[in-house]
Amino acid sequence: MANNFSDASVTISNASLTDIFTASNKSMVIAGVVSNTGTSAVNISIKKYDNSATATFTIIKDAPLPVGSSLEVPKIVLNTSDKVQAQSSSSSGTLDVALQLLTDVA
């Protein structure tokens, strides 16, 4: 199996837990950023859903994100069907989430 580079980007404009990327094979988030493009400060949470354990684990919890600022997402290892998810504290905030991925990791 070859290693492939990919990306996933999502704009979040509500307070719902939102899937950013679902792994179809073993994958790894190698870099990522969450940017507050809205007009009010928000708190951001980044989570990993572990499909094999059917459990969600918090990577970043309620990190403050002032208007115009960004937050770096750490490396995250994903097995098949695992997910990276993000959630804003505000239903009216706007966040851009961009992940750079290494997919089909052998």
Summary of the structure (lengths in Angstrom):
residues: 106
radius of gyration: 13.5
end to end distance: 5.9
largest distance: 44.3
contacts: 329
relative contact order: 0.44
helix: 0%
strand: 61%
